């Protein structure tokens, strides 16, 4: 078996998560967070669409972690992103972290917005 070192270019993988926090790039962030090619920042949640819209043109797909369980995204979030050419996939935050890390390691143009579990 051949092992290859994974190199993450602009974005950092999610290293861990737990009740109310995420660990990204060695930093523990309490509450909701966005991470991707523009770095990592705290996020006010689904009502705060401006930082998500700022990713348009930078990414192809945005994964949205909806907390412990999968939930549908409100149209006020989904429609503007899709109209801006961003694909949106909602899933539970743990699954979103795993999916993001795998696709990030493949060099995909993605970002992740997560609500804590």
C-alpha positions as CSV (number, residue, x, y, z in Angstrom):
1,X,0.0,0.0,0.0
2,X,1.3,3.4,-0.9
3,X,0.6,6.3,1.5
4,X,0.5,9.9,0.3
5,X,0.8,13.0,2.5
6,X,-2.2,15.2,2.2
7,X,-1.5,18.8,1.4
8,X,-4.2,21.4,2.1
9,X,-3.6,24.5,0.0
10,X,-5.5,27.6,1.1
11,X,-8.0,26.1,3.5
12,X,-7.6,24.0,6.7
13,X,-9.3,20.8,7.6
14,X,-11.6,20.4,10.6
15,X,-9.5,18.6,13.2
16,X,-12.3,18.0,15.7
17,X,-15.6,19.1,17.1
18,X,-17.7,18.6,20.2
19,X,-20.5,20.1,22.1
20,X,-20.5,23.8,21.1
21,X,-17.1,24.0,19.5
22,X,-14.9,23.2,16.5
23,X,-11.1,22.8,16.2
24,X,-9.7,24.1,12.9
25,X,-6.0,24.8,12.3
26,X,-5.2,24.1,16.0
27,X,-7.6,26.8,17.1
28,X,-10.8,26.0,19.2
29,X,-13.7,28.1,18.0
30,X,-16.9,28.2,20.1
31,X,-20.2,28.4,18.3
32,X,-20.9,28.5,14.6
33,X,-18.0,28.8,12.1
34,X,-17.2,29.2,8.5
35,X,-14.0,27.8,7.0
36,X,-12.7,27.6,3.4
37,X,-10.3,29.3,1.0
38,X,-10.7,32.7,2.7
39,X,-9.8,31.3,6.1
40,X,-11.8,30.5,9.2
41,X,-14.2,32.9,11.0
42,X,-17.0,32.8,13.5
43,X,-20.5,32.9,12.1
44,X,-23.8,34.3,13.4
45,X,-25.7,31.3,11.9
46,X,-28.3,30.9,9.1
47,X,-29.5,34.5,9.5
48,X,-26.0,35.8,8.6
49,X,-25.9,35.1,4.8
50,X,-23.4,37.9,3.9
51,X,-20.2,35.8,4.6
52,X,-21.7,32.9,2.7
53,X,-22.4,35.2,-0.3
54,X,-18.8,36.5,-0.2
55,X,-17.7,33.0,-1.1
56,X,-19.4,33.1,-4.5
57,X,-16.9,32.8,-7.3
58,X,-14.3,31.3,-4.9
59,X,-16.1,28.0,-4.4
60,X,-18.3,25.5,-6.3
61,X,-20.0,23.9,-3.3
62,X,-20.8,25.1,0.2
63,X,-21.5,22.4,2.8
64,X,-23.8,23.6,5.6
65,X,-23.6,21.6,8.9
66,X,-27.0,22.0,10.5
67,X,-26.0,20.8,14.0
68,X,-26.5,17.3,15.4
69,X,-29.3,16.5,12.9
70,X,-29.8,17.2,9.3
71,X,-32.3,20.0,8.6
72,X,-33.6,21.8,5.5
73,X,-32.1,25.2,4.8
74,X,-34.5,28.2,4.6
75,X,-35.1,29.6,1.2
76,X,-33.6,32.9,2.3
77,X,-30.3,31.1,2.5
78,X,-30.6,28.6,-0.3
79,X,-31.9,30.7,-3.1
80,X,-29.4,33.6,-3.1
81,X,-26.5,31.1,-2.9
82,X,-27.8,29.0,-5.8
83,X,-28.5,32.2,-7.8
84,X,-24.9,33.2,-7.3
85,X,-23.7,29.8,-8.7
86,X,-22.9,28.2,-5.4
87,X,-24.0,24.6,-4.9
88,X,-25.3,24.0,-1.4
89,X,-25.5,20.7,0.5
90,X,-27.0,20.6,4.0
91,X,-26.2,17.8,6.3
92,X,-25.6,17.2,10.0
93,X,-22.4,18.9,11.2
94,X,-20.4,15.7,11.8
95,X,-21.1,14.5,8.3
96,X,-20.4,17.9,6.9
97,X,-17.0,18.0,8.6
98,X,-16.0,14.6,7.2
99,X,-17.2,15.3,3.7
100,X,-15.5,18.7,3.7
101,X,-12.2,17.2,4.8
102,X,-12.3,14.5,2.1
103,X,-13.1,16.8,-0.7
104,X,-10.6,19.4,0.6
105,X,-7.9,16.8,0.4
106,X,-8.8,16.3,-3.3
107,X,-8.2,20.0,-4.0
108,X,-11.9,20.8,-4.6
109,X,-13.2,24.4,-4.4
110,X,-15.4,24.1,-1.3
111,X,-16.2,25.8,2.0
112,X,-18.0,24.8,5.1
113,X,-20.5,26.6,7.3
114,X,-21.4,24.8,10.5
115,X,-23.7,25.1,13.5
116,X,-22.4,23.3,16.5
117,X,-23.6,20.0,17.8
